[in-house]
């Protein structure tokens, strides 16, 4: 277990070093490429209900993607995490500016009083955050296991997709189980299908 923790720490340090070396302009350019690829991606275009997330400062920015998705009338579903261990509820938003509130961790989340609760089975495609990835769909998140748990609960038919800078892709991520992997990773250089 300690080996796995140390392995993840070194992967995160490696990725952080790569990203820190990039200028804000380069990151913005890479982000634009990733966003455009997502909006050309067949699985995304065909989906009705899209699970997304509102990021922390170290993840791919999502505001523009969420706003664009709402503009083309996608059902945008966001999580509200509860105090119970790794528990969450899903809500559909229709207005980025009116439907989101800041939670105790300074992360935007749907306001349950304004938004409709959605069942996990209604999700067609899920955009899963992460800090580092490998080409087998392995991912390292923040270590709170919210998204690892979500991945295992999504319907079989739901595509699990991550958006990442190519600089976040590493050779291998040690994982307890491959059931926590994503199916597809869209980077600024390629689309990686889990092998």
N, C-alpha and C positions, 0 to 999 in steps of 0.2 A: 504494500500500500504506500509506504514512504517512497519507494522507487517511482511509483506512478506520479505521486505528488511532485517529486523533484523533477521528473521528466516534463510535467506540465509547466512547472515554474521556468525551466530552461527554455521551453518552446515559447512561452509568453515573453520572456526576456529577449529572445531572438527576434520575434515579431515586432515588439515595441521598438527595438533598435532600428529595424528596417523602416518602420513607419516614421520614426523621429527624424530619419535622414531625408525624408521627402519634404519638399516645400509645400506650403498651403495651396499654391497654384497647381502643383502636380497632383496633389490629393484631389482637388476639385475636378481636374481633368479626368482622372481615373474614375471618380464618382459619377461624372456625367456619362461616361462610357458604360458603367455598370447599370445605371438607371435606364439608359436607352436600350440595353440588351434585355432587361427585364420586360420592358414594354413591347418588345418584339418577340418574346418567348411564348411559344404556342400554348403551353400549359397555363401560363398566366392569363393570356388573352382569352382562353376558353373558360376560365373559372368565373364563377358567380360570386362566391363568398371567399374572401382572402383574409387569412390570419396574418396580422403584421404586429409590430411592436414599436414602442417609442423608445429610442435608444438612450443610453448613457453617453457620455462624451467620448468613450473609446470605441464605440461601434459605428457602423456605417450610418450616416444620417438618413432619417426616414421621412421627415416632414414633407419634402417635395414629392416623394413617392406616394405617400398617403393622400396628399392633396390631388395629385394627378389621377390616382385611382378613383377618388370620389368624383372627380370631374367626368370620368368616363363611366360613371354609375356602377362601379364595382361595389359589392358589399364589403366594407372594411370592418374587420373584427379585431378588437384589441383586448388584451387581458387586464384583469384587475386581480392582483395577487393579494391573498388574505394573510392574516397572522398565523393561521394554521399551517403546519409544515408543508411546504410545496403546494399549497392549495391555490386555485385560481378560478375565476369566473370569466366568461367571454361575453363581450358586449359589442353590438354593431353601432358604429358611429355614422352620422350623416353630415356633420359639420365640424371641421377640425377646430375652428375657433370657439365654438359654443359647447361642444360635447366633451371636451377634455378638461380635467382639473389636475393640479399638482398634488402628488401624494407625499407622504412623510419623508420619502427618500429622494425628493425633488425630481421625480419622473412623472411625465404626463400619463394619465390613464383615463378611461371613460368614466363619466359621471353616471353612476347607476340610476340616478333619478331622472336622467334625460335619455338614456340609451336602452335599447332593447336587448335583453339577455338572449344569448344564442347557444345552442347545443353544439358540443364538439363534433358531433356527426355531420353537422351542416357545413363544415369547413372543406372546401375543394382543394385549396393549396395553402400551405403555411410557410411564411417567410420566417426562418429561425435565426436569431442572432448568434454571434460567437466571436471570439477573439482570435482564434487560430483554427486551421482546418488542414486535413490531409486529403489525398485524392481517393480515399476509400470512404469518404463521407464522415470521417472522424472530426469531432469538434471539441474545442475547449471553450467553456463559458466562464462565468464568474464564480463558479463553484457552489452556487446555491441550489443547483439541480432543478430549478423551476422548469427550464426548457427540456432537460433530459426527461423529466416526468411527462411533460406535454407530448414530446415525440412519441413516447410509447402508447399514449392514449388516443392519438389521432387515428381516424379511420384508415384502413389498408389502402383505400383508393386515393387518399390525400397525398399529394406530392409535397415532400419536405425539402424546401429550397433555402439555401443561404446565399447572401450577397457578401462578397469579400474582395478586398484589394488582393491582387496577385501576391503582394508582399506578405499576406497573412497565410499563405499556403506553405506548409512544411512537409518534410519527407514522411514523417509518421507521428501519429498521436497515440499514445498508449491509452487504451480504454478498457474498462472493466467488461463491457459487453458491446457488441456491434449493434445491439438493438437501439442504441442511442444515437445512431448516425443519421445524417441527412442524405437525401437521394441525389441532389444536384447542387452544385456550387457555381454561381455566376460571378466571374471575376472580370476585371478590365481587360484581360487578355484571352480568356477562353471560357467555355462552359464545361464543367467537369461533371461527368455522370459517374456515380459510385461504381467502383469495379469490385 
